[in-house]
């Protein structure tokens, strides 16, 4: 995957507290499609996975938040748009 990830910008407050319904189901998307690596996992409530890629870290959390209303976007450099969009499209 092309392009260095420089920074994560959360829609609301915290890129280390991004809500998902199921951490175990969400993690493979971030690893396979987005190119992140798992840094740590916590099975304690709230269940959390910390992910890293290049210069950023983010965490997906089963925190009761609405994943359709929260998330983040990434500052990147040298994005290969075709490669990125082909990977995202194949995941849908």
PDB file of N, CA, C and O in Angstrom:
ATOM      1  N   UNK A   1       0.850  -1.182   0.000  1.00  0.00           N
ATOM      2  CA  UNK A   1       0.000   0.000   0.000  1.00  0.00           C
ATOM      3  C   UNK A   1       0.888   1.235   0.000  1.00  0.00           C
ATOM      4  O   UNK A   1       1.860   1.308   0.752  1.00  0.00           O
ATOM      5  N   UNK A   2       0.560   2.182  -0.826  1.00  0.00           N
ATOM      6  CA  UNK A   2       1.353   3.394  -0.958  1.00  0.00           C
ATOM      7  C   UNK A   2       0.880   4.469  -0.002  1.00  0.00           C
ATOM      8  O   UNK A   2      -0.240   4.431   0.505  1.00  0.00           O
ATOM      9  N   UNK A   3       1.757   5.423   0.230  1.00  0.00           N
ATOM     10  CA  UNK A   3       1.401   6.599   1.010  1.00  0.00           C
ATOM     11  C   UNK A   3       1.654   6.426   2.484  1.00  0.00           C
ATOM     12  O   UNK A   3       1.192   5.466   3.102  1.00  0.00           O
ATOM     13  N   UNK A   4       2.389   7.360   3.042  1.00  0.00           N
ATOM     14  CA  UNK A   4       2.679   7.357   4.471  1.00  0.00           C
ATOM     15  C   UNK A   4       1.550   8.035   5.226  1.00  0.00           C
ATOM     16  O   UNK A   4       1.103   9.116   4.841  1.00  0.00           O
ATOM     17  N   UNK A   5       1.085   7.407   6.300  1.00  0.00           N
ATOM     18  CA  UNK A   5       0.076   8.000   7.165  1.00  0.00           C
ATOM     19  C   UNK A   5       0.798   8.887   8.173  1.00  0.00           C
ATOM     20  O   UNK A   5       1.655   8.416   8.921  1.00  0.00           O
ATOM     21  N   UNK A   6       0.448  10.175   8.192  1.00  0.00           N
ATOM     22  CA  UNK A   6       1.154  11.126   9.042  1.00  0.00           C
ATOM     23  C   UNK A   6       0.404  11.453  10.328  1.00  0.00           C
ATOM     24  O   UNK A   6       1.023  11.630  11.377  1.00  0.00           O
ATOM     25  N   UNK A   7      -0.929  11.534  10.256  1.00  0.00           N
ATOM     26  CA  UNK A   7      -1.690  11.920  11.440  1.00  0.00           C
ATOM     27  C   UNK A   7      -3.136  11.450  11.290  1.00  0.00           C
ATOM     28  O   UNK A   7      -3.686  11.422  10.189  1.00  0.00           O
ATOM     29  N   UNK A   8      -3.741  11.078  12.431  1.00  0.00           N
ATOM     30  CA  UNK A   8      -5.162  10.734  12.466  1.00  0.00           C
ATOM     31  C   UNK A   8      -5.920  11.884  13.113  1.00  0.00           C
ATOM     32  O   UNK A   8      -5.538  12.374  14.176  1.00  0.00           O
ATOM     33  N   UNK A   9      -6.995  12.308  12.464  1.00  0.00           N
ATOM     34  CA  UNK A   9      -7.843  13.380  12.983  1.00  0.00           C
ATOM     35  C   UNK A   9      -9.222  12.798  13.295  1.00  0.00           C
ATOM     36  O   UNK A   9      -9.944  12.417  12.374  1.00  0.00           O
ATOM     37  N   UNK A  10      -9.600  12.723  14.562  1.00  0.00           N
ATOM     38  CA  UNK A  10     -10.930  12.198  14.893  1.00  0.00           C
ATOM     39  C   UNK A  10     -12.021  13.201  14.520  1.00  0.00           C
ATOM     40  O   UNK A  10     -11.802  14.412  14.548  1.00  0.00           O
ATOM     41  N   UNK A  11     -13.196  12.679  14.171  1.00  0.00           N
ATOM     42  CA  UNK A  11     -14.334  13.554  13.883  1.00  0.00           C
ATOM     43  C   UNK A  11     -14.727  14.325  15.147  1.00  0.00           C
ATOM     44  O   UNK A  11     -15.108  15.493  15.074  1.00  0.00           O
ATOM     45  N   UNK A  12     -14.632  13.672  16.287  1.00  0.00           N
ATOM     46  CA  UNK A  12     -15.039  14.328  17.541  1.00  0.00           C
ATOM     47  C   UNK A  12     -13.806  14.611  18.385  1.00  0.00           C
ATOM     48  O   UNK A  12     -13.089  15.578  18.130  1.00  0.00           O
ATOM     49  N   UNK A  13     -13.552  13.776  19.387  1.00  0.00           N
ATOM     50  CA  UNK A  13     -12.560  14.133  20.384  1.00  0.00           C
ATOM     51  C   UNK A  13     -11.256  13.347  20.380  1.00  0.00           C
ATOM     52  O   UNK A  13     -10.198  13.921  20.640  1.00  0.00           O
ATOM     53  N   UNK A  14     -11.303  12.034  20.089  1.00  0.00           N
ATOM     54  CA  UNK A  14     -10.177  11.203  20.471  1.00  0.00           C
ATOM     55  C   UNK A  14      -9.954  10.048  19.507  1.00  0.00           C
ATOM     56  O   UNK A  14     -10.787   9.145  19.426  1.00  0.00           O
ATOM     57  N   UNK A  15      -8.845  10.060  18.773  1.00  0.00           N
ATOM     58  CA  UNK A  15      -8.512   8.962  17.854  1.00  0.00           C
ATOM     59  C   UNK A  15      -8.139   7.692  18.600  1.00  0.00           C
ATOM     60  O   UNK A  15      -8.002   6.634  17.985  1.00  0.00           O
ATOM     61  N   UNK A  16      -7.972   7.776  19.906  1.00  0.00           N
ATOM     62  CA  UNK A  16      -7.663   6.594  20.714  1.00  0.00           C
ATOM     63  C   UNK A  16      -8.920   6.018  21.372  1.00  0.00           C
ATOM     64  O   UNK A  16      -8.825   5.220  22.305  1.00  0.00           O
ATOM     65  N   UNK A  17     -10.093   6.422  20.886  1.00  0.00           N
ATOM     66  CA  UNK A  17     -11.347   5.957  21.477  1.00  0.00           C
ATOM     67  C   UNK A  17     -12.435   5.884  20.405  1.00  0.00           C
ATOM     68  O   UNK A  17     -13.543   6.377  20.612  1.00  0.00           O
ATOM     69  N   UNK A  18     -12.122   5.268  19.259  1.00  0.00           N
ATOM     70  CA  UNK A  18     -13.071   5.205  18.150  1.00  0.00           C
ATOM     71  C   UNK A  18     -14.013   4.020  18.331  1.00  0.00           C
ATOM     72  O   UNK A  18     -13.551   2.882  18.413  1.00  0.00           O
ATOM     73  N   UNK A  19     -15.330   4.260  18.394  1.00  0.00           N
ATOM     74  CA  UNK A  19     -16.266   3.184  18.681  1.00  0.00           C
ATOM     75  C   UNK A  19     -16.459   2.221  17.518  1.00  0.00           C
ATOM     76  O   UNK A  19     -16.539   2.625  16.358  1.00  0.00           O
ATOM     77  N   UNK A  20     -16.530   0.941  17.855  1.00  0.00           N
ATOM     78  CA  UNK A  20     -16.927  -0.113  16.924  1.00  0.00           C
ATOM     79  C   UNK A  20     -17.877  -1.044  17.675  1.00  0.00           C
ATOM     80  O   UNK A  20     -17.842  -1.124  18.903  1.00  0.00           O
ATOM     81  N   UNK A  21     -18.725  -1.746  16.922  1.00  0.00           N
ATOM     82  CA  UNK A  21     -19.638  -2.693  17.563  1.00  0.00           C
ATOM     83  C   UNK A  21     -18.895  -3.932  18.045  1.00  0.00           C
ATOM     84  O   UNK A  21     -19.203  -4.469  19.109  1.00  0.00           O
ATOM     85  N   UNK A  22     -17.907  -4.390  17.256  1.00  0.00           N
ATOM     86  CA  UNK A  22     -17.196  -5.626  17.572  1.00  0.00           C
ATOM     87  C   UNK A  22     -15.727  -5.461  17.184  1.00  0.00           C
ATOM     88  O   UNK A  22     -15.393  -5.447  16.000  1.00  0.00           O
ATOM     89  N   UNK A  23     -14.866  -5.340  18.168  1.00  0.00           N
ATOM     90  CA  UNK A  23     -13.432  -5.134  17.938  1.00  0.00           C
ATOM     91  C   UNK A  23     -12.836  -6.271  17.105  1.00  0.00           C
ATOM     92  O   UNK A  23     -12.039  -6.032  16.197  1.00  0.00           O
ATOM     93  N   UNK A  24     -13.227  -7.504  17.421  1.00  0.00           N
ATOM     94  CA  UNK A  24     -12.653  -8.655  16.717  1.00  0.00           C
ATOM     95  C   UNK A  24     -13.038  -8.688  15.247  1.00  0.00           C
ATOM     96  O   UNK A  24     -12.241  -9.112  14.410  1.00  0.00           O
ATOM     97  N   UNK A  25     -14.235  -8.252  14.921  1.00  0.00           N
ATOM     98  CA  UNK A  25     -14.656  -8.198  13.514  1.00  0.00           C
ATOM     99  C   UNK A  25     -14.054  -7.006  12.781  1.00  0.00           C
ATOM    100  O   UNK A  25     -13.787  -7.092  11.582  1.00  0.00           O
ATOM    101  N   UNK A  26     -13.836  -5.898  13.480  1.00  0.00           N
ATOM    102  CA  UNK A  26     -13.319  -4.679  12.841  1.00  0.00           C
ATOM    103  C   UNK A  26     -11.813  -4.730  12.601  1.00  0.00           C
ATOM    104  O   UNK A  26     -11.328  -4.153  11.627  1.00  0.00           O
ATOM    105  N   UNK A  27     -11.069  -5.405  13.465  1.00  0.00           N
ATOM    106  CA  UNK A  27      -9.605  -5.397  13.386  1.00  0.00           C
ATOM    107  C   UNK A  27      -9.065  -5.872  12.041  1.00  0.00           C
ATOM    108  O   UNK A  27      -8.176  -5.211  11.505  1.00  0.00           O
ATOM    109  N   UNK A  28      -9.542  -6.973  11.459  1.00  0.00           N
ATOM    110  CA  UNK A  28      -8.984  -7.408  10.170  1.00  0.00           C
ATOM    111  C   UNK A  28      -9.103  -6.385   9.051  1.00  0.00           C
ATOM    112  O   UNK A  28      -8.243  -6.340   8.171  1.00  0.00           O
ATOM    113  N   UNK A  29     -10.157  -5.555   9.062  1.00  0.00           N
ATOM    114  CA  UNK A  29     -10.272  -4.496   8.054  1.00  0.00           C
ATOM    115  C   UNK A  29      -9.084  -3.542   8.148  1.00  0.00           C
ATOM    116  O   UNK A  29      -8.457  -3.213   7.141  1.00  0.00           O
ATOM    117  N   UNK A  30      -8.786  -3.102   9.370  1.00  0.00           N
ATOM    118  CA  UNK A  30      -7.695  -2.146   9.549  1.00  0.00           C
ATOM    119  C   UNK A  30      -6.339  -2.765   9.229  1.00  0.00           C
ATOM    120  O   UNK A  30      -5.449  -2.078   8.728  1.00  0.00           O
ATOM    121  N   UNK A  31      -6.176  -4.047   9.510  1.00  0.00           N
ATOM    122  CA  UNK A  31      -4.914  -4.725   9.199  1.00  0.00           C
ATOM    123  C   UNK A  31      -4.784  -4.998   7.699  1.00  0.00           C
ATOM    124  O   UNK A  31      -3.771  -4.651   7.091  1.00  0.00           O
ATOM    125  N   UNK A  32      -5.792  -5.609   7.107  1.00  0.00           N
ATOM    126  CA  UNK A  32      -5.706  -6.077   5.725  1.00  0.00           C
ATOM    127  C   UNK A  32      -5.889  -4.974   4.697  1.00  0.00           C
ATOM    128  O   UNK A  32      -5.117  -4.871   3.744  1.00  0.00           O
ATOM    129  N   UNK A  33      -6.901  -4.156   4.889  1.00  0.00           N
ATOM    130  CA  UNK A  33      -7.237  -3.125   3.903  1.00  0.00           C
ATOM    131  C   UNK A  33      -6.459  -1.836   4.126  1.00  0.00           C
ATOM    132  O   UNK A  33      -5.955  -1.237   3.176  1.00  0.00           O
ATOM    133  N   UNK A  34      -6.361  -1.408   5.389  1.00  0.00           N
ATOM    134  CA  UNK A  34      -5.741  -0.122   5.693  1.00  0.00           C
ATOM    135  C   UNK A  34      -4.252  -0.217   6.019  1.00  0.00           C
ATOM    136  O   UNK A  34      -3.576   0.810   6.068  1.00  0.00           O
ATOM    137  N   UNK A  35      -3.726  -1.419   6.243  1.00  0.00           N
ATOM    138  CA  UNK A  35      -2.287  -1.591   6.463  1.00  0.00           C
ATOM    139  C   UNK A  35      -1.807  -1.297   7.873  1.00  0.00           C
ATOM    140  O   UNK A  35      -0.617  -1.053   8.072  1.00  0.00           O
ATOM    141  N   UNK A  36      -2.704  -1.313   8.863  1.00  0.00           N
ATOM    142  CA  UNK A  36      -2.311  -1.095  10.248  1.00  0.00           C
ATOM    143  C   UNK A  36      -1.813  -2.388  10.879  1.00  0.00           C
ATOM    144  O   UNK A  36      -2.114  -3.481  10.398  1.00  0.00           O
ATOM    145  N   UNK A  37      -1.051  -2.257  11.955  1.00  0.00           N
ATOM    146  CA  UNK A  37      -0.603  -3.388  12.766  1.00  0.00           C
ATOM    147  C   UNK A  37      -1.177  -3.242  14.165  1.00  0.00           C
ATOM    148  O   UNK A  37      -1.324  -2.132  14.677  1.00  0.00           O
ATOM    149  N   UNK A  38      -1.501  -4.378  14.779  1.00  0.00           N
ATOM    150  CA  UNK A  38      -1.993  -4.352  16.155  1.00  0.00           C
ATOM    151  C   UNK A  38      -0.812  -4.116  17.092  1.00  0.00           C
ATOM    152  O   UNK A  38       0.178  -4.846  17.050  1.00  0.00           O
ATOM    153  N   UNK A  39      -0.921  -3.097  17.934  1.00  0.00           N
ATOM    154  CA  UNK A  39       0.098  -2.771  18.929  1.00  0.00           C
ATOM    155  C   UNK A  39      -0.239  -3.430  20.256  1.00  0.00           C
ATOM    156  O   UNK A  39       0.638  -3.969  20.931  1.00  0.00           O
ATOM    157  N   UNK A  40      -1.521  -3.384  20.628  1.00  0.00           N
ATOM    158  CA  UNK A  40      -1.948  -4.007  21.883  1.00  0.00           C
ATOM    159  C   UNK A  40      -3.434  -4.308  21.829  1.00  0.00           C
ATOM    160  O   UNK A  40      -4.185  -3.732  21.041  1.00  0.00           O
ATOM    161  N   UNK A  41      -3.834  -5.237  22.700  1.00  0.00           N
ATOM    162  CA  UNK A  41      -5.244  -5.615  22.856  1.00  0.00           C
ATOM    163  C   UNK A  41      -5.569  -5.637  24.333  1.00  0.00           C
ATOM    164  O   UNK A  41      -4.728  -5.976  25.166  1.00  0.00           O
ATOM    165  N   UNK A  42      -6.806  -5.269  24.649  1.00  0.00           N
ATOM    166  CA  UNK A  42      -7.287  -5.386  26.017  1.00  0.00           C
ATOM    167  C   UNK A  42      -8.675  -6.022  25.979  1.00  0.00           C
ATOM    168  O   UNK A  42      -9.584  -5.514  25.322  1.00  0.00           O
ATOM    169  N   UNK A  43      -8.824  -7.125  26.681  1.00  0.00           N
ATOM    170  CA  UNK A  43     -10.112  -7.805  26.752  1.00  0.00           C
ATOM    171  C   UNK A  43     -10.979  -7.243  27.875  1.00  0.00           C
ATOM    172  O   UNK A  43     -12.166  -7.552  27.968  1.00  0.00           O
ATOM    173  N   UNK A  44     -10.372  -6.410  28.731  1.00  0.00           N
ATOM    174  CA  UNK A  44     -11.138  -5.769  29.811  1.00  0.00           C
ATOM    175  C   UNK A  44     -12.113  -4.768  29.209  1.00  0.00           C
ATOM    176  O   UNK A  44     -11.893  -4.238  28.120  1.00  0.00           O
ATOM    177  N   UNK A  45     -13.180  -4.524  29.931  1.00  0.00           N
ATOM    178  CA  UNK A  45     -14.167  -3.558  29.461  1.00  0.00           C
ATOM    179  C   UNK A  45     -13.641  -2.135  29.643  1.00  0.00           C
ATOM    180  O   UNK A  45     -13.200  -1.782  30.737  1.00  0.00           O
ATOM    181  N   UNK A  46     -13.677  -1.318  28.600  1.00  0.00           N
ATOM    182  CA  UNK A  46     -14.154  -1.633  27.267  1.00  0.00           C
ATOM    183  C   UNK A  46     -13.080  -2.356  26.448  1.00  0.00           C
ATOM    184  O   UNK A  46     -11.900  -2.010  26.510  1.00  0.00           O
ATOM    185  N   UNK A  47     -13.500  -3.350  25.691  1.00  0.00           N
ATOM    186  CA  UNK A  47     -12.582  -4.118  24.843  1.00  0.00           C
ATOM    187  C   UNK A  47     -11.959  -3.170  23.815  1.00  0.00           C
ATOM    188  O   UNK A  47     -12.665  -2.425  23.135  1.00  0.00           O
ATOM    189  N   UNK A  48     -10.621  -3.208  23.712  1.00  0.00           N
ATOM    190  CA  UNK A  48      -9.875  -2.221  22.920  1.00  0.00           C
ATOM    191  C   UNK A  48      -8.766  -2.880  22.115  1.00  0.00           C
ATOM    192  O   UNK A  48      -8.129  -3.825  22.580  1.00  0.00           O
ATOM    193  N   UNK A  49      -8.536  -2.376  20.902  1.00  0.00           N
ATOM    194  CA  UNK A  49      -7.368  -2.742  20.104  1.00  0.00           C
ATOM    195  C   UNK A  49      -6.688  -1.448  19.678  1.00  0.00           C
ATOM    196  O   UNK A  49      -7.319  -0.580  19.074  1.00  0.00           O
ATOM    197  N   UNK A  50      -5.390  -1.316  19.994  1.00  0.00           N
ATOM    198  CA  UNK A  50      -4.600  -0.178  19.553  1.00  0.00           C
ATOM    199  C   UNK A  50      -3.893  -0.584  18.268  1.00  0.00           C
ATOM    200  O   UNK A  50      -3.250  -1.631  18.206  1.00  0.00           O
ATOM    201  N   UNK A  51      -4.019   0.254  17.246  1.00  0.00           N
ATOM    202  CA  UNK A  51      -3.463  -0.008  15.919  1.00  0.00           C
ATOM    203  C   UNK A  51      -2.458   1.087  15.566  1.00  0.00           C
ATOM    204  O   UNK A  51      -2.604   2.235  15.986  1.00  0.00           O
ATOM    205  N   UNK A  52      -1.436   0.718  14.788  1.00  0.00           N
ATOM    206  CA  UNK A  52      -0.434   1.701  14.364  1.00  0.00           C
ATOM    207  C   UNK A  52      -0.081   1.493  12.903  1.00  0.00           C
ATOM    208  O   UNK A  52      -0.113   0.383  12.373  1.00  0.00           O
ATOM    209  N   UNK A  53       0.252   2.597  12.284  1.00  0.00           N
ATOM    210  CA  UNK A  53       0.796   2.592  10.925  1.00  0.00           C
ATOM    211  C   UNK A  53       1.611   3.871  10.772  1.00  0.00           C
ATOM    212  O   UNK A  53       1.139   4.963  11.091  1.00  0.00           O
ATOM    213  N   UNK A  54       2.821   3.727  10.290  1.00  0.00           N
ATOM    214  CA  UNK A  54       3.706   4.864  10.059  1.00  0.00           C
ATOM    215  C   UNK A  54       3.805   5.722  11.324  1.00  0.00           C
ATOM    216  O   UNK A  54       4.243   5.234  12.366  1.00  0.00           O
ATOM    217  N   UNK A  55       3.408   6.981  11.244  1.00  0.00           N
ATOM    218  CA  UNK A  55       3.579   7.913  12.367  1.00  0.00           C
ATOM    219  C   UNK A  55       2.362   8.017  13.283  1.00  0.00           C
ATOM    220  O   UNK A  55       2.337   8.879  14.162  1.00  0.00           O
ATOM    221  N   UNK A  56       1.347   7.160  13.105  1.00  0.00           N
ATOM    222  CA  UNK A  56       0.132   7.347  13.891  1.00  0.00           C
ATOM    223  C   UNK A  56      -0.272   6.087  14.653  1.00  0.00           C
ATOM    224  O   UNK A  56       0.102   4.967  14.306  1.00  0.00           O
ATOM    225  N   UNK A  57      -1.043   6.321  15.691  1.00  0.00           N
ATOM    226  CA  UNK A  57      -1.726   5.258  16.425  1.00  0.00           C
ATOM    227  C   UNK A  57      -3.175   5.671  16.583  1.00  0.00           C
ATOM    228  O   UNK A  57      -3.498   6.856  16.663  1.00  0.00           O
ATOM    229  N   UNK A  58      -4.037   4.677  16.625  1.00  0.00           N
ATOM    230  CA  UNK A  58      -5.451   4.883  16.887  1.00  0.00           C
ATOM    231  C   UNK A  58      -5.959   3.668  17.629  1.00  0.00           C
ATOM    232  O   UNK A  58      -5.315   2.619  17.612  1.00  0.00           O
ATOM    233  N   UNK A  59      -7.099   3.788  18.278  1.00  0.00           N
ATOM    234  CA  UNK A  59      -7.666   2.657  18.992  1.00  0.00           C
ATOM    235  C   UNK A  59      -9.131   2.505  18.626  1.00  0.00           C
ATOM    236  O   UNK A  59      -9.882   3.479  18.572  1.00  0.00           O
ATOM    237  N   UNK A  60      -9.524   1.256  18.374  1.00  0.00           N
ATOM    238  CA  UNK A  60     -10.936   0.938  18.187  1.00  0.00           C
ATOM    239  C   UNK A  60     -11.418   0.297  19.484  1.00  0.00           C
ATOM    240  O   UNK A  60     -10.731  -0.532  20.080  1.00  0.00           O
ATOM    241  N   UNK A  61     -12.613   0.699  19.905  1.00  0.00           N
ATOM    242  CA  UNK A  61     -13.079   0.375  21.257  1.00  0.00           C
ATOM    243  C   UNK A  61     -14.563   0.015  21.242  1.00  0.00           C
ATOM    244  O   UNK A  61     -15.366   0.688  20.596  1.00  0.00           O
ATOM    245  N   UNK A  62     -14.915  -1.039  21.950  1.00  0.00           N
ATOM    246  CA  UNK A  62     -16.324  -1.367  22.182  1.00  0.00           C
ATOM    247  C   UNK A  62     -16.794  -0.544  23.374  1.00  0.00           C
ATOM    248  O   UNK A  62     -16.888  -1.047  24.493  1.00  0.00           O
ATOM    249  N   UNK A  63     -17.093   0.742  23.116  1.00  0.00           N
ATOM    250  CA  UNK A  63     -17.392   1.671  24.203  1.00  0.00           C
ATOM    251  C   UNK A  63     -18.845   2.133  24.244  1.00  0.00           C
ATOM    252  O   UNK A  63     -19.189   3.029  25.015  1.00  0.00           O
ATOM    253  N   UNK A  64     -19.696   1.529  23.423  1.00  0.00           N
ATOM    254  CA  UNK A  64     -21.101   1.920  23.401  1.00  0.00           C
ATOM    255  C   UNK A  64     -21.396   3.120  22.525  1.00  0.00           C
ATOM    256  O   UNK A  64     -22.552   3.517  22.380  1.00  0.00           O
ATOM    257  N   UNK A  65     -20.345   3.709  21.931  1.00  0.00           N
ATOM    258  CA  UNK A  65     -20.541   4.841  21.033  1.00  0.00           C
ATOM    259  C   UNK A  65     -21.112   4.390  19.700  1.00  0.00           C
ATOM    260  O   UNK A  65     -21.131   3.198  19.395  1.00  0.00           O
ATOM    261  N   UNK A  66     -21.570   5.331  18.922  1.00  0.00           N
ATOM    262  CA  UNK A  66     -22.171   5.055  17.617  1.00  0.00           C
ATOM    263  C   UNK A  66     -21.111   5.141  16.527  1.00  0.00           C
ATOM    264  O   UNK A  66     -20.677   6.240  16.180  1.00  0.00           O
ATOM    265  N   UNK A  67     -20.681   3.992  15.975  1.00  0.00           N
ATOM    266  CA  UNK A  67     -19.641   4.024  14.940  1.00  0.00           C
ATOM    267  C   UNK A  67     -20.069   4.719  13.656  1.00  0.00           C
ATOM    268  O   UNK A  67     -19.218   5.087  12.846  1.00  0.00           O
ATOM    269  N   UNK A  68     -21.377   4.907  13.451  1.00  0.00           N
ATOM    270  CA  UNK A  68     -21.816   5.635  12.262  1.00  0.00           C
ATOM    271  C   UNK A  68     -21.685   7.141  12.433  1.00  0.00           C
ATOM    272  O   UNK A  68     -21.806   7.890  11.464  1.00  0.00           O
ATOM    273  N   UNK A  69     -21.439   7.591  13.664  1.00  0.00           N
ATOM    274  CA  UNK A  69     -21.348   9.018  13.948  1.00  0.00           C
ATOM    275  C   UNK A  69     -19.949   9.451  14.390  1.00  0.00           C
ATOM    276  O   UNK A  69     -19.718  10.639  14.618  1.00  0.00           O
ATOM    277  N   UNK A  70     -19.035   8.526  14.513  1.00  0.00           N
ATOM    278  CA  UNK A  70     -17.683   8.833  14.974  1.00  0.00           C
ATOM    279  C   UNK A  70     -16.689   8.069  14.107  1.00  0.00           C
ATOM    280  O   UNK A  70     -17.015   7.018  13.555  1.00  0.00           O
ATOM    281  N   UNK A  71     -15.506   8.588  13.993  1.00  0.00           N
ATOM    282  CA  UNK A  71     -14.448   7.980  13.196  1.00  0.00           C
ATOM    283  C   UNK A  71     -13.285   8.937  13.124  1.00  0.00           C
ATOM    284  O   UNK A  71     -13.144   9.833  13.957  1.00  0.00           O
ATOM    285  N   UNK A  72     -12.447   8.738  12.111  1.00  0.00           N
ATOM    286  CA  UNK A  72     -11.342   9.670  11.905  1.00  0.00           C
ATOM    287  C   UNK A  72     -10.954   9.672  10.444  1.00  0.00           C
ATOM    288  O   UNK A  72     -11.317   8.775   9.683  1.00  0.00           O
ATOM    289  N   UNK A  73     -10.220  10.684  10.072  1.00  0.00           N
ATOM    290  CA  UNK A  73      -9.627  10.728   8.741  1.00  0.00           C
ATOM    291  C   UNK A  73      -8.127  10.890   8.914  1.00  0.00           C
ATOM    292  O   UNK A  73      -7.655  11.264   9.988  1.00  0.00           O
ATOM    293  N   UNK A  74      -7.384  10.608   7.860  1.00  0.00           N
ATOM    294  CA  UNK A  74      -5.936  10.543   7.951  1.00  0.00           C
ATOM    295  C   UNK A  74      -5.269  11.550   7.036  1.00  0.00           C
ATOM    296  O   UNK A  74      -5.679  11.748   5.893  1.00  0.00           O
ATOM    297  N   UNK A  75      -4.226  12.186   7.566  1.00  0.00           N
ATOM    298  CA  UNK A  75      -3.341  12.995   6.734  1.00  0.00           C
ATOM    299  C   UNK A  75      -2.295  12.036   6.180  1.00  0.00           C
ATOM    300  O   UNK A  75      -1.639  11.317   6.935  1.00  0.00           O
ATOM    301  N   UNK A  76      -2.143  12.029   4.858  1.00  0.00           N
ATOM    302  CA  UNK A  76      -1.194  11.124   4.213  1.00  0.00           C
ATOM    303  C   UNK A  76      -0.331  11.901   3.230  1.00  0.00           C
ATOM    304  O   UNK A  76      -0.646  13.031   2.858  1.00  0.00           O
ATOM    305  N   UNK A  77       0.753  11.279   2.821  1.00  0.00           N
ATOM    306  CA  UNK A  77       1.558  11.853   1.751  1.00  0.00           C
ATOM    307  C   UNK A  77       1.762  10.797   0.686  1.00  0.00           C
ATOM    308  O   UNK A  77       1.802   9.605   0.993  1.00  0.00           O
ATOM    309  N   UNK A  78       1.891  11.215  -0.550  1.00  0.00           N
ATOM    310  CA  UNK A  78       2.162  10.337  -1.684  1.00  0.00           C
ATOM    311  C   UNK A  78       1.160   9.198  -1.808  1.00  0.00           C
ATOM    312  O   UNK A  78       1.540   8.030  -1.898  1.00  0.00           O
ATOM    313  N   UNK A  79      -0.094   9.538  -1.810  1.00  0.00           N
ATOM    314  CA  UNK A  79      -1.129   8.519  -1.900  1.00  0.00           C
ATOM    315  C   UNK A  79      -1.227   7.982  -3.324  1.00  0.00           C
ATOM    316  O   UNK A  79      -1.300   8.744  -4.288  1.00  0.00           O
ATOM    317  N   UNK A  80      -1.227   6.676  -3.432  1.00  0.00           N
ATOM    318  CA  UNK A  80      -1.510   6.020  -4.700  1.00  0.00           C
ATOM    319  C   UNK A  80      -3.008   5.757  -4.704  1.00  0.00           C
ATOM    320  O   UNK A  80      -3.462   4.727  -4.205  1.00  0.00           O
ATOM    321  N   UNK A  81      -3.773   6.681  -5.262  1.00  0.00           N
ATOM    322  CA  UNK A  81      -5.237   6.622  -5.164  1.00  0.00           C
ATOM    323  C   UNK A  81      -5.802   5.345  -5.755  1.00  0.00           C
ATOM    324  O   UNK A  81      -6.714   4.755  -5.175  1.00  0.00           O
ATOM    325  N   UNK A  82      -5.296   4.910  -6.870  1.00  0.00           N
ATOM    326  CA  UNK A  82      -5.857   3.713  -7.492  1.00  0.00           C
ATOM    327  C   UNK A  82      -5.716   2.514  -6.572  1.00  0.00           C
ATOM    328  O   UNK A  82      -6.677   1.772  -6.368  1.00  0.00           O
ATOM    329  N   UNK A  83      -4.538   2.320  -6.019  1.00  0.00           N
ATOM    330  CA  UNK A  83      -4.302   1.184  -5.122  1.00  0.00           C
ATOM    331  C   UNK A  83      -5.206   1.271  -3.896  1.00  0.00           C
ATOM    332  O   UNK A  83      -5.818   0.275  -3.509  1.00  0.00           O
ATOM    333  N   UNK A  84      -5.296   2.433  -3.291  1.00  0.00           N
ATOM    334  CA  UNK A  84      -6.107   2.607  -2.082  1.00  0.00           C
ATOM    335  C   UNK A  84      -7.576   2.354  -2.390  1.00  0.00           C
ATOM    336  O   UNK A  84      -8.232   1.605  -1.665  1.00  0.00           O
ATOM    337  N   UNK A  85      -8.110   2.963  -3.453  1.00  0.00           N
ATOM    338  CA  UNK A  85      -9.515   2.801  -3.759  1.00  0.00           C
ATOM    339  C   UNK A  85      -9.848   1.397  -4.250  1.00  0.00           C
ATOM    340  O   UNK A  85     -10.944   0.902  -3.988  1.00  0.00           O
ATOM    341  N   UNK A  86      -8.929   0.748  -4.956  1.00  0.00           N
ATOM    342  CA  UNK A  86      -9.162  -0.641  -5.358  1.00  0.00           C
ATOM    343  C   UNK A  86      -9.271  -1.526  -4.112  1.00  0.00           C
ATOM    344  O   UNK A  86     -10.150  -2.385  -4.051  1.00  0.00           O
ATOM    345  N   UNK A  87      -8.410  -1.336  -3.137  1.00  0.00           N
ATOM    346  CA  UNK A  87      -8.464  -2.130  -1.915  1.00  0.00           C
ATOM    347  C   UNK A  87      -9.745  -1.883  -1.144  1.00  0.00           C
ATOM    348  O   UNK A  87     -10.361  -2.833  -0.662  1.00  0.00           O
ATOM    349  N   UNK A  88     -10.162  -0.634  -1.016  1.00  0.00           N
ATOM    350  CA  UNK A  88     -11.390  -0.329  -0.292  1.00  0.00           C
ATOM    351  C   UNK A  88     -12.593  -0.893  -1.010  1.00  0.00           C
ATOM    352  O   UNK A  88     -13.497  -1.436  -0.375  1.00  0.00           O
ATOM    353  N   UNK A  89     -12.618  -0.771  -2.347  1.00  0.00           N
ATOM    354  CA  UNK A  89     -13.752  -1.271  -3.115  1.00  0.00           C
ATOM    355  C   UNK A  89     -13.873  -2.780  -2.988  1.00  0.00           C
ATOM    356  O   UNK A  89     -14.987  -3.295  -2.882  1.00  0.00           O
ATOM    357  N   UNK A  90     -12.774  -3.493  -2.995  1.00  0.00           N
ATOM    358  CA  UNK A  90     -12.821  -4.951  -2.890  1.00  0.00           C
ATOM    359  C   UNK A  90     -13.266  -5.408  -1.509  1.00  0.00           C
ATOM    360  O   UNK A  90     -13.693  -6.552  -1.351  1.00  0.00           O
ATOM    361  N   UNK A  91     -13.177  -4.543  -0.509  1.00  0.00           N
ATOM    362  CA  UNK A  91     -13.578  -4.901   0.853  1.00  0.00           C
ATOM    363  C   UNK A  91     -15.078  -4.759   1.063  1.00  0.00           C
ATOM    364  O   UNK A  91     -15.633  -5.307   2.016  1.00  0.00           O
ATOM    365  N   UNK A  92     -15.728  -4.028   0.181  1.00  0.00           N
ATOM    366  CA  UNK A  92     -17.169  -3.747   0.367  1.00  0.00           C
ATOM    367  C   UNK A  92     -18.007  -4.905  -0.119  1.00  0.00           C
ATOM    368  O   UNK A  92     -19.235  -4.853  -0.045  1.00  0.00           O
TER     369      UNK A  92
END
